[in-house]
Amino acid sequence: MKQFRSILCDPKDTLIAARYCRAPYPGHPKGCPNWNHKDGCPPNAPLLRDTLDLSKSIFLVWNEFDIGAHARRMKGLHPKWSDRQAYCCLYWQGTARKQLREKIRLFLTDHRGLKVVGCPEAQGFNVNGAMAQIGITLEWPPRGAAYQVVVAGTRKLSVPIDDFPLFPPLGGLK
């Protein structure tokens, strides 16, 4: 199955980061511990609409990891493990991310020059809504399939082309 697809992107959908990043989950009653601490995470991360040109095609590239099979295998190896231990991301995320990197590499061979945003939800992108647009419903927490999703698109120019001087100052543009 081809694991990338072009979607229409509504700029309104690029403003939802805080809702997901601040949602409580086991062991983190205030949401993600990276909030306001890690480079590339909200509220300091740029919004997707400031990074990619949303008037052009936006592509979803994803990896589908069979987390259910992984958890069953881990419980077979460790019969005393709880479900929480069997599904723990420490034991599967590295493999899933490696698979995603390969899918990104293959995607970029046919889509040279596009910018890949590795953590679109940190830039406010509605990953759940975008995947639903293409018929994939994400489970929270995932029990059957876990998806790692990136977006790719045309870089947004931060300065209109008319603002570039014909002759840059000595020392180049800053």
PyMOL CGO cylinders between C-alpha atoms (Angstrom):
from pymol import cmd
from pymol.cgo import CYLINDER

trace = [
    CYLINDER, 0.00, 0.00, 0.00, 1.27, 3.46, -0.93, 0.3, 1, 1, 1, 1, 1, 1,
    CYLINDER, 1.27, 3.46, -0.93, 1.85, 5.26, 2.35, 0.3, 1, 1, 1, 1, 1, 1,
    CYLINDER, 1.85, 5.26, 2.35, 1.68, 8.87, 1.29, 0.3, 1, 1, 1, 1, 1, 1,
    CYLINDER, 1.68, 8.87, 1.29, -1.15, 10.98, -0.01, 0.3, 1, 1, 1, 1, 1, 1,
    CYLINDER, -1.15, 10.98, -0.01, -1.76, 14.58, -0.99, 0.3, 1, 1, 1, 1, 1, 1,
    CYLINDER, -1.76, 14.58, -0.99, -4.46, 16.39, 1.00, 0.3, 1, 1, 1, 1, 1, 1,
    CYLINDER, -4.46, 16.39, 1.00, -6.13, 19.77, 1.03, 0.3, 1, 1, 1, 1, 1, 1,
    CYLINDER, -6.13, 19.77, 1.03, -5.07, 21.70, 4.09, 0.3, 1, 1, 1, 1, 1, 1,
    CYLINDER, -5.07, 21.70, 4.09, -7.31, 24.26, 5.74, 0.3, 1, 1, 1, 1, 1, 1,
    CYLINDER, -7.31, 24.26, 5.74, -5.10, 26.82, 7.54, 0.3, 1, 1, 1, 1, 1, 1,
    CYLINDER, -5.10, 26.82, 7.54, -7.66, 26.86, 10.38, 0.3, 1, 1, 1, 1, 1, 1,
    CYLINDER, -7.66, 26.86, 10.38, -6.61, 23.27, 11.12, 0.3, 1, 1, 1, 1, 1, 1,
    CYLINDER, -6.61, 23.27, 11.12, -3.08, 24.39, 11.94, 0.3, 1, 1, 1, 1, 1, 1,
    CYLINDER, -3.08, 24.39, 11.94, -3.95, 25.95, 15.28, 0.3, 1, 1, 1, 1, 1, 1,
    CYLINDER, -3.95, 25.95, 15.28, -4.75, 22.96, 17.49, 0.3, 1, 1, 1, 1, 1, 1,
    CYLINDER, -4.75, 22.96, 17.49, -1.41, 22.07, 19.07, 0.3, 1, 1, 1, 1, 1, 1,
    CYLINDER, -1.41, 22.07, 19.07, -2.13, 23.22, 22.60, 0.3, 1, 1, 1, 1, 1, 1,
    CYLINDER, -2.13, 23.22, 22.60, -5.22, 21.04, 22.90, 0.3, 1, 1, 1, 1, 1, 1,
    CYLINDER, -5.22, 21.04, 22.90, -3.30, 17.80, 22.32, 0.3, 1, 1, 1, 1, 1, 1,
    CYLINDER, -3.30, 17.80, 22.32, 0.01, 18.73, 23.93, 0.3, 1, 1, 1, 1, 1, 1,
    CYLINDER, 0.01, 18.73, 23.93, -1.69, 19.83, 27.14, 0.3, 1, 1, 1, 1, 1, 1,
    CYLINDER, -1.69, 19.83, 27.14, -4.01, 16.80, 27.39, 0.3, 1, 1, 1, 1, 1, 1,
    CYLINDER, -4.01, 16.80, 27.39, -3.29, 14.60, 30.43, 0.3, 1, 1, 1, 1, 1, 1,
    CYLINDER, -3.29, 14.60, 30.43, -2.15, 11.01, 29.96, 0.3, 1, 1, 1, 1, 1, 1,
    CYLINDER, -2.15, 11.01, 29.96, -0.79, 8.33, 32.37, 0.3, 1, 1, 1, 1, 1, 1,
    CYLINDER, -0.79, 8.33, 32.37, 2.05, 9.72, 34.42, 0.3, 1, 1, 1, 1, 1, 1,
    CYLINDER, 2.05, 9.72, 34.42, 1.65, 13.22, 32.95, 0.3, 1, 1, 1, 1, 1, 1,
    CYLINDER, 1.65, 13.22, 32.95, -1.41, 14.98, 34.42, 0.3, 1, 1, 1, 1, 1, 1,
    CYLINDER, -1.41, 14.98, 34.42, -0.39, 18.30, 32.82, 0.3, 1, 1, 1, 1, 1, 1,
    CYLINDER, -0.39, 18.30, 32.82, 0.22, 16.80, 29.37, 0.3, 1, 1, 1, 1, 1, 1,
    CYLINDER, 0.22, 16.80, 29.37, 3.46, 16.43, 27.48, 0.3, 1, 1, 1, 1, 1, 1,
    CYLINDER, 3.46, 16.43, 27.48, 6.55, 17.23, 29.58, 0.3, 1, 1, 1, 1, 1, 1,
    CYLINDER, 6.55, 17.23, 29.58, 8.21, 18.71, 26.47, 0.3, 1, 1, 1, 1, 1, 1,
    CYLINDER, 8.21, 18.71, 26.47, 5.72, 21.61, 26.40, 0.3, 1, 1, 1, 1, 1, 1,
    CYLINDER, 5.72, 21.61, 26.40, 7.69, 24.85, 26.64, 0.3, 1, 1, 1, 1, 1, 1,
    CYLINDER, 7.69, 24.85, 26.64, 10.92, 22.91, 27.33, 0.3, 1, 1, 1, 1, 1, 1,
    CYLINDER, 10.92, 22.91, 27.33, 12.07, 21.23, 24.10, 0.3, 1, 1, 1, 1, 1, 1,
    CYLINDER, 12.07, 21.23, 24.10, 13.10, 23.00, 20.91, 0.3, 1, 1, 1, 1, 1, 1,
    CYLINDER, 13.10, 23.00, 20.91, 10.50, 22.34, 18.25, 0.3, 1, 1, 1, 1, 1, 1,
    CYLINDER, 10.50, 22.34, 18.25, 7.67, 21.92, 20.76, 0.3, 1, 1, 1, 1, 1, 1,
    CYLINDER, 7.67, 21.92, 20.76, 4.85, 24.34, 21.52, 0.3, 1, 1, 1, 1, 1, 1,
    CYLINDER, 4.85, 24.34, 21.52, 4.42, 27.07, 22.40, 0.3, 1, 1, 1, 1, 1, 1,
    CYLINDER, 4.42, 27.07, 22.40, 7.79, 27.98, 20.83, 0.3, 1, 1, 1, 1, 1, 1,
    CYLINDER, 7.79, 27.98, 20.83, 7.49, 25.88, 17.64, 0.3, 1, 1, 1, 1, 1, 1,
    CYLINDER, 7.49, 25.88, 17.64, 6.53, 27.77, 14.48, 0.3, 1, 1, 1, 1, 1, 1,
    CYLINDER, 6.53, 27.77, 14.48, 3.05, 27.06, 13.14, 0.3, 1, 1, 1, 1, 1, 1,
    CYLINDER, 3.05, 27.06, 13.14, 2.84, 24.89, 10.05, 0.3, 1, 1, 1, 1, 1, 1,
    CYLINDER, 2.84, 24.89, 10.05, 1.22, 27.74, 8.14, 0.3, 1, 1, 1, 1, 1, 1,
    CYLINDER, 1.22, 27.74, 8.14, 4.41, 29.76, 8.77, 0.3, 1, 1, 1, 1, 1, 1,
    CYLINDER, 4.41, 29.76, 8.77, 6.66, 26.90, 7.60, 0.3, 1, 1, 1, 1, 1, 1,
    CYLINDER, 6.66, 26.90, 7.60, 4.89, 25.45, 4.55, 0.3, 1, 1, 1, 1, 1, 1,
    CYLINDER, 4.89, 25.45, 4.55, 2.95, 27.12, 1.74, 0.3, 1, 1, 1, 1, 1, 1,
    CYLINDER, 2.95, 27.12, 1.74, -0.54, 25.79, 2.47, 0.3, 1, 1, 1, 1, 1, 1,
    CYLINDER, -0.54, 25.79, 2.47, -1.85, 27.05, -0.87, 0.3, 1, 1, 1, 1, 1, 1,
    CYLINDER, -1.85, 27.05, -0.87, 0.16, 24.24, -2.52, 0.3, 1, 1, 1, 1, 1, 1,
    CYLINDER, 0.16, 24.24, -2.52, -0.08, 20.46, -2.10, 0.3, 1, 1, 1, 1, 1, 1,
    CYLINDER, -0.08, 20.46, -2.10, 0.55, 19.11, 1.37, 0.3, 1, 1, 1, 1, 1, 1,
    CYLINDER, 0.55, 19.11, 1.37, 1.48, 15.44, 1.59, 0.3, 1, 1, 1, 1, 1, 1,
    CYLINDER, 1.48, 15.44, 1.59, 0.99, 13.05, 4.46, 0.3, 1, 1, 1, 1, 1, 1,
    CYLINDER, 0.99, 13.05, 4.46, 3.68, 10.39, 4.75, 0.3, 1, 1, 1, 1, 1, 1,
    CYLINDER, 3.68, 10.39, 4.75, 3.09, 7.72, 7.34, 0.3, 1, 1, 1, 1, 1, 1,
    CYLINDER, 3.09, 7.72, 7.34, 4.20, 4.43, 8.78, 0.3, 1, 1, 1, 1, 1, 1,
    CYLINDER, 4.20, 4.43, 8.78, 1.70, 1.92, 10.07, 0.3, 1, 1, 1, 1, 1, 1,
    CYLINDER, 1.70, 1.92, 10.07, 3.17, -0.18, 12.89, 0.3, 1, 1, 1, 1, 1, 1,
    CYLINDER, 3.17, -0.18, 12.89, 1.30, -3.27, 14.10, 0.3, 1, 1, 1, 1, 1, 1,
    CYLINDER, 1.30, -3.27, 14.10, 1.46, -2.46, 17.79, 0.3, 1, 1, 1, 1, 1, 1,
    CYLINDER, 1.46, -2.46, 17.79, -1.07, -5.18, 18.64, 0.3, 1, 1, 1, 1, 1, 1,
    CYLINDER, -1.07, -5.18, 18.64, 1.22, -7.89, 17.25, 0.3, 1, 1, 1, 1, 1, 1,
    CYLINDER, 1.22, -7.89, 17.25, 4.18, -6.29, 18.98, 0.3, 1, 1, 1, 1, 1, 1,
    CYLINDER, 4.18, -6.29, 18.98, 2.37, -6.29, 22.35, 0.3, 1, 1, 1, 1, 1, 1,
    CYLINDER, 2.37, -6.29, 22.35, 1.37, -9.94, 21.94, 0.3, 1, 1, 1, 1, 1, 1,
    CYLINDER, 1.37, -9.94, 21.94, 4.97, -10.85, 21.13, 0.3, 1, 1, 1, 1, 1, 1,
    CYLINDER, 4.97, -10.85, 21.13, 6.25, -8.94, 24.18, 0.3, 1, 1, 1, 1, 1, 1,
    CYLINDER, 6.25, -8.94, 24.18, 3.71, -10.64, 26.46, 0.3, 1, 1, 1, 1, 1, 1,
    CYLINDER, 3.71, -10.64, 26.46, 4.86, -14.01, 25.09, 0.3, 1, 1, 1, 1, 1, 1,
    CYLINDER, 4.86, -14.01, 25.09, 8.46, -13.10, 25.95, 0.3, 1, 1, 1, 1, 1, 1,
    CYLINDER, 8.46, -13.10, 25.95, 7.50, -11.55, 29.30, 0.3, 1, 1, 1, 1, 1, 1,
    CYLINDER, 7.50, -11.55, 29.30, 4.34, -13.29, 30.60, 0.3, 1, 1, 1, 1, 1, 1,
    CYLINDER, 4.34, -13.29, 30.60, 4.24, -11.22, 33.80, 0.3, 1, 1, 1, 1, 1, 1,
    CYLINDER, 4.24, -11.22, 33.80, 4.14, -7.90, 31.96, 0.3, 1, 1, 1, 1, 1, 1,
    CYLINDER, 4.14, -7.90, 31.96, 1.07, -5.69, 32.18, 0.3, 1, 1, 1, 1, 1, 1,
    CYLINDER, 1.07, -5.69, 32.18, -0.63, -4.29, 29.08, 0.3, 1, 1, 1, 1, 1, 1,
    CYLINDER, -0.63, -4.29, 29.08, 0.97, -0.95, 29.82, 0.3, 1, 1, 1, 1, 1, 1,
    CYLINDER, 0.97, -0.95, 29.82, 4.43, -2.53, 29.72, 0.3, 1, 1, 1, 1, 1, 1,
    CYLINDER, 4.43, -2.53, 29.72, 3.67, -4.51, 26.55, 0.3, 1, 1, 1, 1, 1, 1,
    CYLINDER, 3.67, -4.51, 26.55, 2.47, -1.39, 24.69, 0.3, 1, 1, 1, 1, 1, 1,
    CYLINDER, 2.47, -1.39, 24.69, 5.16, 0.92, 26.09, 0.3, 1, 1, 1, 1, 1, 1,
    CYLINDER, 5.16, 0.92, 26.09, 6.65, 3.09, 23.36, 0.3, 1, 1, 1, 1, 1, 1,
    CYLINDER, 6.65, 3.09, 23.36, 10.19, 2.47, 24.62, 0.3, 1, 1, 1, 1, 1, 1,
    CYLINDER, 10.19, 2.47, 24.62, 10.04, -1.02, 23.10, 0.3, 1, 1, 1, 1, 1, 1,
    CYLINDER, 10.04, -1.02, 23.10, 8.61, -0.26, 19.66, 0.3, 1, 1, 1, 1, 1, 1,
    CYLINDER, 8.61, -0.26, 19.66, 9.06, 3.41, 18.72, 0.3, 1, 1, 1, 1, 1, 1,
    CYLINDER, 9.06, 3.41, 18.72, 12.66, 3.04, 17.52, 0.3, 1, 1, 1, 1, 1, 1,
    CYLINDER, 12.66, 3.04, 17.52, 11.67, 0.34, 15.02, 0.3, 1, 1, 1, 1, 1, 1,
    CYLINDER, 11.67, 0.34, 15.02, 8.62, 2.29, 13.86, 0.3, 1, 1, 1, 1, 1, 1,
    CYLINDER, 8.62, 2.29, 13.86, 10.66, 5.48, 13.39, 0.3, 1, 1, 1, 1, 1, 1,
    CYLINDER, 10.66, 5.48, 13.39, 13.26, 3.59, 11.35, 0.3, 1, 1, 1, 1, 1, 1,
    CYLINDER, 13.26, 3.59, 11.35, 10.47, 2.31, 9.10, 0.3, 1, 1, 1, 1, 1, 1,
    CYLINDER, 10.47, 2.31, 9.10, 9.11, 5.88, 8.78, 0.3, 1, 1, 1, 1, 1, 1,
    CYLINDER, 9.11, 5.88, 8.78, 12.53, 7.26, 7.83, 0.3, 1, 1, 1, 1, 1, 1,
    CYLINDER, 12.53, 7.26, 7.83, 12.69, 4.72, 4.99, 0.3, 1, 1, 1, 1, 1, 1,
    CYLINDER, 12.69, 4.72, 4.99, 9.23, 5.75, 3.76, 0.3, 1, 1, 1, 1, 1, 1,
    CYLINDER, 9.23, 5.75, 3.76, 10.28, 9.42, 3.85, 0.3, 1, 1, 1, 1, 1, 1,
    CYLINDER, 10.28, 9.42, 3.85, 13.42, 8.57, 1.87, 0.3, 1, 1, 1, 1, 1, 1,
    CYLINDER, 13.42, 8.57, 1.87, 11.37, 6.76, -0.77, 0.3, 1, 1, 1, 1, 1, 1,
    CYLINDER, 11.37, 6.76, -0.77, 8.82, 9.60, -0.90, 0.3, 1, 1, 1, 1, 1, 1,
    CYLINDER, 8.82, 9.60, -0.90, 11.52, 12.23, -1.41, 0.3, 1, 1, 1, 1, 1, 1,
    CYLINDER, 11.52, 12.23, -1.41, 13.05, 10.35, -4.34, 0.3, 1, 1, 1, 1, 1, 1,
    CYLINDER, 13.05, 10.35, -4.34, 9.91, 11.28, -6.32, 0.3, 1, 1, 1, 1, 1, 1,
    CYLINDER, 9.91, 11.28, -6.32, 9.22, 14.61, -4.57, 0.3, 1, 1, 1, 1, 1, 1,
    CYLINDER, 9.22, 14.61, -4.57, 12.58, 16.36, -4.47, 0.3, 1, 1, 1, 1, 1, 1,
    CYLINDER, 12.58, 16.36, -4.47, 12.82, 19.78, -2.89, 0.3, 1, 1, 1, 1, 1, 1,
    CYLINDER, 12.82, 19.78, -2.89, 9.89, 19.43, -0.50, 0.3, 1, 1, 1, 1, 1, 1,
    CYLINDER, 9.89, 19.43, -0.50, 10.33, 20.20, 3.17, 0.3, 1, 1, 1, 1, 1, 1,
    CYLINDER, 10.33, 20.20, 3.17, 9.40, 17.41, 5.59, 0.3, 1, 1, 1, 1, 1, 1,
    CYLINDER, 9.40, 17.41, 5.59, 7.98, 18.42, 8.97, 0.3, 1, 1, 1, 1, 1, 1,
    CYLINDER, 7.98, 18.42, 8.97, 8.78, 15.57, 11.33, 0.3, 1, 1, 1, 1, 1, 1,
    CYLINDER, 8.78, 15.57, 11.33, 6.44, 16.55, 14.16, 0.3, 1, 1, 1, 1, 1, 1,
    CYLINDER, 6.44, 16.55, 14.16, 3.51, 18.33, 12.51, 0.3, 1, 1, 1, 1, 1, 1,
    CYLINDER, 3.51, 18.33, 12.51, 1.33, 18.23, 15.62, 0.3, 1, 1, 1, 1, 1, 1,
    CYLINDER, 1.33, 18.23, 15.62, 3.95, 20.35, 17.42, 0.3, 1, 1, 1, 1, 1, 1,
    CYLINDER, 3.95, 20.35, 17.42, 3.42, 22.96, 14.69, 0.3, 1, 1, 1, 1, 1, 1,
    CYLINDER, 3.42, 22.96, 14.69, -0.32, 22.88, 15.30, 0.3, 1, 1, 1, 1, 1, 1,
    CYLINDER, -0.32, 22.88, 15.30, -1.28, 20.52, 12.46, 0.3, 1, 1, 1, 1, 1, 1,
    CYLINDER, -1.28, 20.52, 12.46, -4.39, 18.40, 12.99, 0.3, 1, 1, 1, 1, 1, 1,
    CYLINDER, -4.39, 18.40, 12.99, -2.93, 14.96, 12.26, 0.3, 1, 1, 1, 1, 1, 1,
    CYLINDER, -2.93, 14.96, 12.26, -6.11, 13.16, 13.41, 0.3, 1, 1, 1, 1, 1, 1,
    CYLINDER, -6.11, 13.16, 13.41, -8.27, 15.24, 11.07, 0.3, 1, 1, 1, 1, 1, 1,
    CYLINDER, -8.27, 15.24, 11.07, -5.87, 14.90, 8.14, 0.3, 1, 1, 1, 1, 1, 1,
    CYLINDER, -5.87, 14.90, 8.14, -5.66, 11.12, 8.47, 0.3, 1, 1, 1, 1, 1, 1,
    CYLINDER, -5.66, 11.12, 8.47, -9.47, 10.97, 8.73, 0.3, 1, 1, 1, 1, 1, 1,
    CYLINDER, -9.47, 10.97, 8.73, -9.63, 12.86, 5.39, 0.3, 1, 1, 1, 1, 1, 1,
    CYLINDER, -9.63, 12.86, 5.39, -7.92, 9.89, 3.74, 0.3, 1, 1, 1, 1, 1, 1,
    CYLINDER, -7.92, 9.89, 3.74, -10.01, 7.28, 5.56, 0.3, 1, 1, 1, 1, 1, 1,
    CYLINDER, -10.01, 7.28, 5.56, -7.66, 6.35, 8.41, 0.3, 1, 1, 1, 1, 1, 1,
    CYLINDER, -7.66, 6.35, 8.41, -8.96, 6.68, 11.97, 0.3, 1, 1, 1, 1, 1, 1,
    CYLINDER, -8.96, 6.68, 11.97, -6.21, 6.91, 14.58, 0.3, 1, 1, 1, 1, 1, 1,
    CYLINDER, -6.21, 6.91, 14.58, -6.75, 5.02, 17.83, 0.3, 1, 1, 1, 1, 1, 1,
    CYLINDER, -6.75, 5.02, 17.83, -5.90, 6.77, 21.12, 0.3, 1, 1, 1, 1, 1, 1,
    CYLINDER, -5.90, 6.77, 21.12, -4.25, 4.93, 22.70, 0.3, 1, 1, 1, 1, 1, 1,
    CYLINDER, -4.25, 4.93, 22.70, -3.34, 2.69, 19.77, 0.3, 1, 1, 1, 1, 1, 1,
    CYLINDER, -3.34, 2.69, 19.77, -4.05, -0.99, 20.27, 0.3, 1, 1, 1, 1, 1, 1,
    CYLINDER, -4.05, -0.99, 20.27, -4.19, -2.35, 16.71, 0.3, 1, 1, 1, 1, 1, 1,
    CYLINDER, -4.19, -2.35, 16.71, -2.03, -0.05, 14.60, 0.3, 1, 1, 1, 1, 1, 1,
    CYLINDER, -2.03, -0.05, 14.60, 0.13, 2.89, 15.66, 0.3, 1, 1, 1, 1, 1, 1,
    CYLINDER, 0.13, 2.89, 15.66, 0.81, 5.51, 13.00, 0.3, 1, 1, 1, 1, 1, 1,
    CYLINDER, 0.81, 5.51, 13.00, 3.79, 7.83, 12.77, 0.3, 1, 1, 1, 1, 1, 1,
    CYLINDER, 3.79, 7.83, 12.77, 2.90, 10.72, 10.47, 0.3, 1, 1, 1, 1, 1, 1,
    CYLINDER, 2.90, 10.72, 10.47, 4.93, 13.52, 8.89, 0.3, 1, 1, 1, 1, 1, 1,
    CYLINDER, 4.93, 13.52, 8.89, 3.84, 16.17, 6.43, 0.3, 1, 1, 1, 1, 1, 1,
    CYLINDER, 3.84, 16.17, 6.43, 5.72, 17.46, 3.42, 0.3, 1, 1, 1, 1, 1, 1,
    CYLINDER, 5.72, 17.46, 3.42, 5.18, 20.51, 1.29, 0.3, 1, 1, 1, 1, 1, 1,
    CYLINDER, 5.18, 20.51, 1.29, 6.70, 23.52, -0.37, 0.3, 1, 1, 1, 1, 1, 1,
    CYLINDER, 6.70, 23.52, -0.37, 8.69, 25.77, 1.92, 0.3, 1, 1, 1, 1, 1, 1,
    CYLINDER, 8.69, 25.77, 1.92, 7.01, 29.05, 2.64, 0.3, 1, 1, 1, 1, 1, 1,
    CYLINDER, 7.01, 29.05, 2.64, 9.21, 31.98, 1.70, 0.3, 1, 1, 1, 1, 1, 1,
    CYLINDER, 9.21, 31.98, 1.70, 9.60, 34.14, 4.77, 0.3, 1, 1, 1, 1, 1, 1,
    CYLINDER, 9.60, 34.14, 4.77, 10.32, 37.22, 2.67, 0.3, 1, 1, 1, 1, 1, 1,
    CYLINDER, 10.32, 37.22, 2.67, 8.36, 38.09, -0.49, 0.3, 1, 1, 1, 1, 1, 1,
    CYLINDER, 8.36, 38.09, -0.49, 10.57, 37.72, -3.57, 0.3, 1, 1, 1, 1, 1, 1,
    CYLINDER, 10.57, 37.72, -3.57, 10.20, 41.46, -4.34, 0.3, 1, 1, 1, 1, 1, 1,
    CYLINDER, 10.20, 41.46, -4.34, 11.97, 42.28, -1.07, 0.3, 1, 1, 1, 1, 1, 1,
    CYLINDER, 11.97, 42.28, -1.07, 15.26, 40.68, -2.16, 0.3, 1, 1, 1, 1, 1, 1,
    CYLINDER, 15.26, 40.68, -2.16, 17.72, 43.37, -3.29, 0.3, 1, 1, 1, 1, 1, 1,
    CYLINDER, 17.72, 43.37, -3.29, 19.27, 43.03, -6.73, 0.3, 1, 1, 1, 1, 1, 1,
    CYLINDER, 19.27, 43.03, -6.73, 22.70, 43.64, -5.24, 0.3, 1, 1, 1, 1, 1, 1,
    CYLINDER, 22.70, 43.64, -5.24, 23.10, 42.31, -1.70, 0.3, 1, 1, 1, 1, 1, 1,
    CYLINDER, 23.10, 42.31, -1.70, 25.24, 44.32, 0.71, 0.3, 1, 1, 1, 1, 1, 1,
    CYLINDER, 25.24, 44.32, 0.71, 28.86, 43.33, 1.17, 0.3, 1, 1, 1, 1, 1, 1,
    CYLINDER, 28.86, 43.33, 1.17, 28.99, 40.30, 3.40, 0.3, 1, 1, 1, 1, 1, 1,
    CYLINDER, 28.99, 40.30, 3.40, 25.81, 38.84, 1.86, 0.3, 1, 1, 1, 1, 1, 1,
    CYLINDER, 25.81, 38.84, 1.86, 22.19, 38.75, 2.99, 0.3, 1, 1, 1, 1, 1, 1,
    CYLINDER, 22.19, 38.75, 2.99, 21.45, 38.33, 6.65, 0.3, 1, 1, 1, 1, 1, 1,
]
cmd.load_cgo(trace, "trace")
